[in-house]
Amino acid sequence: MKKIIILARISTAPQDIESQTKDLIKEAERLGYSKDRQIVIETVESAIKLSEEERLGLRKMKHYIETDKDVDCVICWEPSRLARQQKILYSIRDYLIEHKIQLYILNPYVRLLTDDRTQVDSTANIVFSLFATISENEMMIKKERFLRAKNEMKEKRQKFAGAIIFGYMKNNEKKCVPDPYKSKIIADLFEHYANTDSSLYETYCYASGKYPVLFPMIEYIKAQHKIRHFFDVEIYYKGNWCYDPIISEEIWNKVHEKMSKAKCRARYKNERKLLCRGKIYCGHCGRMMTGSGGNTKAYCCVTDKLHNLQINFDAADWIMWEETRTIVNINSAIDSSKKTTEIKTLLNEKKTLIKQYEANITGINNKKDKLVDLYIKGTINETMLNKKNDELNKEESVYSNYIKKLNTEIRSLGNILEETQKDLIRERSIIVDNIGDFETRQEFVRRYIQKMIINKVEDEYRTLEITFEYNHPVVSPRSKYLYVYKNQKNNKIYRINEDGTKDWIK
C-alpha cells in the first residue's frame, strides 16, 4: 500500500497550520490516499534562518522516505513551504527526483515528475525556478526594509523593540531617558554596595527596606541573584545609542572588583540523586542524555527527535549499579590489596574534610561570641545581631549537613574495607550488594564506568539495548542488557550472554 507525506509548515505560531493541513489532506484523499496511508508532518520553523540540516520537517520527511519503502509521494501547500532559499529548494527537488518520489504543490498546482517518473515535468521546472527567485528576493527586500527602518530609528535615538531596561523610561519622542525615580534607585544601590561592607544579600535587604514595592523580601539565593542581575547591566555605566549612562565607570569597577572577591553559591539545588548523570549516552547520535523531571522522570535524548529516545530513571540507575556491582565483584577478587589501599585513601580524605568542616564550625561559633560582645558594647543593635546570627546559623547548618553525609560515607566505606581485608585472607570478592548510600555507589560508578550507551530496538515494545564502556581495562563479561517496556506496570530487564541467549534479571 503506497503512502503519501503531507508536509505542512508555518514560520510563526500565530499563523494557521490547521487549515493548511486540512486542504492538503483533502487533496491527498482525492489522489487516492486514504487516511491510514497519510503521514502528516507539521512544523513551526523558519525557512530563511535555518539550514537544510536544521529543518526538522525536512529531516523527518527524508527519514520516512529512506526507512519506509511504501512512501512514494509528498504534497505541500506552495514552494515556499518547502524552502525560501534557492539552494535548499533545488536540493530538495533533486533529492525527490533521485528517490523517484512524486511531489504535488497546491499553489500553483503542479507535479514534479511525469507519470512514468523518469523525468521532471517542464511546468514544474518553470514554477520551481520562478518561485525560488521570487521567494529569496522577497525576503531580501524585507530584510533591507527592516534594516533601513532600524537605522532610521537608531539615528533618532528611538528604541524599536524589546523591553525597556529598569531605570529608564520612554518619553513622548519614543526616546529612552533615565527615569527620575528608578534611575536614582540604581545609582543608590551601586553606591551602597561599593562604599559599604554589605554583601549582595545585605544590599538586597537594604533595597527591600527602602523600596519595598520594587524589592519584596525573597529567599536568600534568589535575592543574591536578583541584585547581581542589576550590577551586571553594562549599559548603566557605558550607555549606548539608545540609553544614557546612570553611574560612573569608577563606581562600576569598584562594584565588580568587590563582587569578584565575594564567595559564590550554586544557583540551583537538584533534589533528585541520579546515578547515571553524566554517564548515559544516546547510541544513535552519540550525545549525552539529560534528565527530564515532571511527569517524564527519564533520561532523554533531545538532540534528534526522530528517534525520541528515553529511559526511566529507576530502570537506568538499576542497570548502571548492576553492571558496576558485577565489575567490582570480579575485579576486587583479583586485586583486593589494591582496593584496600584505595578505600583507606578515601577514608583519610573524608576524615580530613570532616576536620576542616569542624574547624569552620568552631570559627562560626567564635564569630557568634564576638557579635554578642559587640551588642553588649552597643556597637551593633539587636536587629543587626539577629540578622548576622541567622546568616551564621545557616552557614553552620550547611557544614553540619556535610559532616553527616561524610560520616554516612565513612561508615559504608568502613564496611567495605572490613570485607576487603577479609578477602585478603579468604580470597573472595568484595560484597557490594549491601551498599545503600548514593554517594558510595556513585564513587564506584565514576571509578569504573565511562559510558552507558542506549540503543533503540525496533520491535512491538519500546525495547532498549544497553552496553557499557569502561574507564580502564577491567575483567568483564562485556555485559549487554535489554530493557523491555510494555507498560508502566509491566517491564523487564534481561542480561544478554555471549552466546546470544538472555537471562531475566529483574
C-alpha positions in Angstrom: 0.0 0.0 0.0 1.6 3.3 -1.1 1.8 6.2 1.3 1.9 10.0 1.0 3.7 12.5 3.2 1.7 15.6 4.0 4.3 18.4 4.6 2.8 21.5 6.4 4.9 24.4 7.7 4.4 27.8 9.1 7.1 30.3 10.2 5.4 31.7 13.3 2.9 30.4 15.8 0.1 32.9 15.1 -0.2 31.5 11.5 -2.9 28.9 10.9 -1.3 25.5 10.2 -4.6 23.5 10.7 -6.4 24.9 7.6 -3.2 24.3 5.5 -3.1 20.6 6.7 -6.9 20.1 6.1 -6.6 21.3 2.5 -3.6 19.0 1.9 -5.4 16.0 3.4 -8.4 16.6 1.1 -6.1 16.7 -1.9 -4.3 13.5 -0.7 -7.7 11.7 -0.5 -8.6 13.0 -4.0 -5.3 11.5 -5.2 -6.4 8.1 -3.7 -4.5 8.1 -0.4 -6.8 7.1 2.5 -6.2 8.5 6.0 -4.4 5.3 7.1 -1.9 5.9 4.3 -1.1 9.5 5.1 1.9 10.6 7.1 1.3 14.2 8.4 4.4 16.3 9.3 3.5 19.7 10.8 6.3 22.1 11.9 6.7 25.7 13.1 10.1 26.8 11.9 11.8 29.5 9.8 12.7 28.7 6.2 15.2 31.6 6.0 17.2 31.4 9.2 17.6 27.5 9.3 19.8 25.4 7.1 18.5 22.2 5.4 20.1 20.1 8.2 18.4 22.2 10.9 14.9 21.9 9.4 13.1 19.3 11.4 10.3 18.9 8.9 12.7 18.1 6.1 14.7 15.7 8.2 11.5 13.8 9.2 10.4 13.7 5.5 13.8 12.2 4.5 13.7 9.8 7.4 10.3 8.4 6.3 11.4 8.2 2.6 14.6 6.3 3.5 13.0 3.9 6.1 9.5 3.3 4.6 9.6 1.8 1.1 5.8 2.4 0.7 6.3 6.2 0.7 6.1 7.3 -3.0 4.6 10.8 -2.8 4.9 14.2 -1.0 2.4 17.0 -1.0 2.8 20.6 0.2 0.9 23.9 0.0 3.3 26.0 -2.1 7.0 26.0 -3.0 7.9 28.5 -0.1 6.6 25.9 2.4 9.5 23.7 1.3 12.1 26.4 1.5 12.7 30.1 0.8 16.3 29.7 -0.2 17.2 28.7 -3.8 20.0 26.4 -2.7 17.7 24.4 -0.3 14.7 24.3 -2.7 16.8 22.9 -5.5 18.4 20.4 -3.1 15.0 19.1 -2.1 13.9 18.8 -5.7 17.0 16.8 -6.6 16.6 14.6 -3.6 13.0 13.7 -4.5 14.0 13.1 -8.2 16.8 10.8 -7.1 14.4 8.7 -4.9 11.6 8.9 -7.6 9.2 10.5 -5.2 6.3 12.4 -6.7 5.8 15.9 -5.4 2.4 17.7 -5.6 2.2 21.5 -4.9 -1.3 23.0 -4.5 -0.5 26.7 -5.2 0.1 26.9 -8.1 -1.0 23.3 -8.8 1.9 21.4 -10.3 3.5 18.0 -10.0 7.3 17.4 -10.1 7.6 14.2 -12.1 5.9 12.8 -15.2 3.6 9.8 -14.8 6.4 7.3 -15.5 8.6 9.2 -13.1 11.6 9.1 -15.4 11.9 12.9 -15.9 10.9 16.3 -14.4 7.7 17.9 -15.6 8.5 21.0 -17.7 5.9 23.1 -15.9 7.2 22.1 -12.5 10.7 23.2 -13.6 9.5 26.6 -14.5 7.5 27.0 -11.3 10.5 25.9 -9.2 12.8 28.4 -10.9 10.3 31.3 -10.7 9.3 30.8 -7.1 12.8 30.2 -5.9 13.8 33.5 -7.3 10.7 35.3 -6.1 10.9 33.9 -2.5 14.6 34.7 -2.0 14.2 38.2 -3.5 11.1 38.8 -1.3 13.0 38.0 1.9 15.9 40.2 0.8 13.6 43.1 0.3 12.0 42.5 3.7 15.4 42.4 5.4 16.5 45.6 3.6 13.3 47.4 4.7 13.7 46.3 8.3 17.4 47.4 8.4 16.5 50.7 6.9 13.7 51.4 9.4 16.0 50.2 12.2 18.8 52.6 11.2 16.4 55.5 10.9 15.2 54.9 14.4 18.7 54.5 15.6 19.7 57.9 14.2 16.8 59.5 16.1 17.8 57.6 19.3 14.5 55.8 19.3 14.1 52.3 20.7 12.4 50.0 18.2 12.0 46.6 20.0 12.3 44.8 23.3 11.6 45.7 26.9 13.0 48.9 28.4 15.8 48.4 30.9 14.9 49.1 34.6 15.9 52.7 35.4 14.8 54.1 32.1 11.5 55.3 30.5 10.2 56.3 27.1 9.4 60.0 26.6 6.9 61.4 24.1 9.5 61.2 21.3 10.0 57.4 21.9 13.5 58.0 23.2 14.7 56.2 26.3 15.7 58.6 29.1 16.6 58.0 32.7 13.5 57.6 34.9 13.5 60.3 37.5 12.7 57.8 40.3 14.1 54.5 39.2 17.5 55.8 37.9 18.2 57.2 41.4 17.4 53.8 42.9 20.0 52.2 40.6 22.6 54.8 41.5 21.8 54.4 45.2 22.2 50.5 45.1 25.6 50.8 43.3 26.8 53.4 45.8 25.6 51.4 48.8 27.3 48.1 47.7 30.6 49.9 46.6 31.0 52.0 49.7 29.9 49.8 52.5 30.8 46.3 53.8 27.4 44.9 52.7 27.2 41.6 50.8 24.9 41.1 47.8 22.2 39.8 50.1 22.6 42.6 52.6 22.3 45.1 49.7 19.1 43.5 48.6 17.8 43.7 52.2 18.7 47.4 52.2 16.8 47.9 48.9 13.9 45.9 50.4 13.7 48.2 53.4 14.0 51.4 51.4 12.0 50.4 48.3 9.7 47.6 49.5 7.3 47.7 46.5 10.1 47.2 43.9 12.2 44.8 46.1 9.9 42.5 48.2 11.7 40.2 50.6 12.5 36.8 48.9 14.7 33.8 49.8 18.5 34.2 50.2 19.7 32.7 46.9 17.0 34.5 44.8 17.8 37.8 46.4 21.5 37.4 45.7 20.9 36.7 42.0 18.3 39.5 41.6 20.7 42.2 42.9 23.6 40.7 40.9 21.5 41.0 37.8 21.3 44.8 38.2 25.0 45.0 38.9 25.8 43.2 35.6 23.9 45.6 33.2 26.8 47.4 31.5 24.5 50.0 29.9 24.2 51.6 33.4 27.8 52.9 33.0 28.6 52.6 29.3 25.3 53.7 27.8 24.7 53.2 24.0 22.9 54.9 21.1 19.6 54.4 22.9 20.5 54.8 26.6 22.4 57.4 28.6 24.7 56.2 31.4 23.4 56.5 35.0 26.5 55.7 37.0 30.2 56.4 36.6 32.8 53.9 35.4 34.6 54.3 38.7 31.6 53.1 40.7 31.1 50.2 38.2 34.7 49.0 38.5 34.5 49.3 42.3 31.4 47.1 42.4 32.7 44.4 40.1 36.0 44.3 41.9 34.2 43.6 45.1 31.9 41.0 43.5 34.9 39.1 42.0 36.2 38.6 45.6 32.8 37.5 47.0 32.0 33.9 47.7 29.6 32.3 45.3 27.0 29.6 45.8 25.4 27.1 43.3 22.4 28.6 41.5 20.2 25.5 41.6 19.9 22.6 44.0 18.8 19.3 42.5 16.8 17.3 45.0 16.9 14.0 42.9 20.1 12.0 43.0 20.8 10.3 39.7 23.4 7.6 39.4 23.7 7.8 35.6 24.1 11.6 35.4 26.9 12.4 33.0 27.5 8.7 32.1 24.5 7.9 29.9 24.7 8.4 26.1 22.5 8.0 23.1 23.7 5.3 20.8 22.1 6.9 17.7 23.6 10.3 17.8 26.4 9.9 20.4 25.2 12.8 22.6 24.8 12.7 26.3 21.3 12.1 27.5 19.9 14.5 30.1 17.4 14.0 32.9 13.8 15.3 32.5 11.7 15.7 35.6 7.9 16.4 35.8 5.8 13.6 34.6 8.5 12.1 32.4 11.1 11.2 35.1 13.5 9.8 32.5 16.9 10.3 30.8 16.1 11.7 27.3 17.9 12.4 24.1 16.6 15.7 22.8 19.3 16.2 20.1 17.4 14.2 17.4 13.7 14.0 17.8 13.4 11.4 15.1 14.2 8.5 17.5 12.9 10.2 20.6 15.0 8.0 22.9 14.3 7.9 26.6 14.7 5.5 29.6 13.1 5.6 33.0 15.4 7.0 35.9 14.9 3.9 38.1 15.5 1.4 35.4 18.7 3.1 34.1 20.1 3.6 37.5 19.3 0.0 38.5 21.1 -1.3 35.4 24.1 1.0 36.0 24.5 -0.3 39.5 24.0 -3.9 38.5 26.9 -3.6 36.0 29.1 -1.7 38.4 28.4 -4.2 41.1 29.4 -7.1 38.7 32.6 -5.3 37.7 33.6 -4.5 41.3 33.0 -8.1 42.4 35.0 -9.6 39.6 38.0 -7.2 39.8 38.1 -6.9 43.6 38.7 -10.6 43.8 41.8 -10.2 41.5 43.5 -7.4 43.5 41.9 -6.9 46.9 45.1 -5.4 48.3 44.9 -2.5 45.8 41.3 -1.9 46.7 42.2 -1.8 50.4 44.7 1.0 49.7 42.2 3.0 47.6 39.5 2.7 50.3 41.9 3.8 53.1 42.9 6.8 51.0 39.2 7.7 50.5 38.6 7.3 54.2 41.5 9.6 55.1 40.3 12.2 52.6 36.8 12.2 54.1 38.1 12.3 57.7 40.3 15.3 56.7 37.3 17.1 55.2 35.4 16.5 58.5 38.2 18.1 60.5 38.1 21.1 58.1 34.3 21.5 58.5 34.6 21.1 62.3 37.2 23.9 62.3 34.9 26.1 60.2 32.0 25.5 62.7 34.4 26.5 65.6 35.2 29.7 63.7 31.5 30.4 63.2 30.9 30.0 67.0 33.7 32.4 67.7 32.1 34.9 65.4 28.8 34.5 67.3 30.6 35.2 70.6 32.2 38.4 69.1 28.7 39.5 67.9 27.4 39.2 71.4 30.3 41.3 72.7 29.6 44.0 70.1 26.0 44.0 71.1 26.8 44.4 74.8 29.2 47.3 74.0 26.4 48.9 71.9 28.4 48.8 68.6 25.5 46.9 66.9 21.8 46.9 67.6 19.5 43.9 68.2 18.3 43.8 64.6 21.8 43.6 63.2 22.7 41.0 65.9 19.7 38.7 64.9 20.4 39.2 61.2 24.1 38.2 61.5 23.2 35.3 63.8 20.7 33.9 61.2 23.3 34.0 58.5 25.9 32.3 60.7 23.4 29.6 61.7 22.6 28.9 58.0 26.3 28.6 57.3 26.8 26.3 60.3 23.8 24.2 59.2 25.5 23.6 55.8 28.7 22.4 57.3 26.8 20.2 59.8 24.9 18.5 56.9 28.3 18.0 55.1 29.7 16.3 58.2 26.6 14.0 58.5 26.9 12.9 54.9 30.6 12.3 55.2 30.1 10.2 58.4 27.5 8.1 56.5 30.0 7.5 53.6 32.8 6.7 56.1 30.6 4.0 57.7 29.8 2.5 54.3 33.4 2.6 53.3 34.4 1.1 56.6 32.1 -1.8 56.0 33.6 -2.3 52.5 37.2 -2.0 54.0 36.3 -4.7 56.5 35.1 -7.0 53.8 38.1 -6.3 51.6 40.5 -7.1 54.4 38.7 -10.4 54.9 39.1 -11.0 51.2 42.9 -10.9 51.6 42.6 -13.9 53.9 39.6 -15.8 52.4 40.3 -14.8 48.7 36.8 -13.8 47.9 35.4 -10.6 46.3 34.1 -7.5 48.0 30.4 -7.7 48.8 29.0 -4.5 47.4 25.4 -5.7 47.2 24.5 -4.2 50.6 25.9 -0.7 49.8 22.9 1.5 50.2 24.0 5.1 50.3 24.1 7.0 47.0 27.5 8.7 47.4 29.4 5.5 47.8 27.7 3.9 44.8 28.4 7.0 42.8 32.1 6.7 43.6 32.3 3.2 42.3 30.3 4.1 39.1 32.7 7.0 38.4 35.7 4.9 39.0 34.8 2.1 36.6 32.1 3.2 34.1 33.0 5.7 31.3 29.8 5.4 29.3 26.4 3.7 29.4 25.1 3.6 25.8 21.4 3.3 24.9 20.1 2.0 21.6 16.5 1.6 20.5 15.5 -1.9 19.2 12.8 -1.8 16.5 10.0 -4.2 17.8 6.4 -4.0 19.1 7.6 -2.8 22.5 9.8 0.1 23.5 12.8 -2.2 23.9 16.3 -0.7 24.6 19.7 -2.3 24.3 22.2 -1.2 26.8 26.0 -1.6 26.6 29.0 -0.2 28.6 32.4 1.3 28.1 34.9 1.4 31.0 37.4 4.0 32.3 40.3 1.5 32.2 40.8 -2.2 31.3 38.8 -4.4 33.5 38.0 -8.1 33.7 34.4 -8.0 32.5 31.8 -10.2 30.7 31.2 -7.1 28.5 27.6 -7.2 29.5 24.7 -6.3 27.3 21.2 -5.7 28.7 17.7 -5.5 27.3 15.1 -3.3 28.8 11.7 -4.3 27.6 9.0 -1.7 28.4 5.4 -3.0 27.7 3.6 -0.6 30.0 4.1 1.3 33.3 3.5 -1.9 35.4 4.9 -4.5 33.1 8.6 -4.1 32.1 11.5 -6.5 32.3 15.3 -6.4 32.3 17.4 -9.1 30.7 21.2 -9.8 30.6 22.4 -10.9 27.1 25.0 -13.7 27.3 28.0 -14.1 25.0 26.2 -16.9 23.1 23.2 -14.7 22.4 20.9 -16.2 25.0 19.2 -13.9 27.5 18.6 -14.3 31.3 15.8 -12.4 33.1 17.3 -10.5 36.0 14.5 -8.1 37.0 
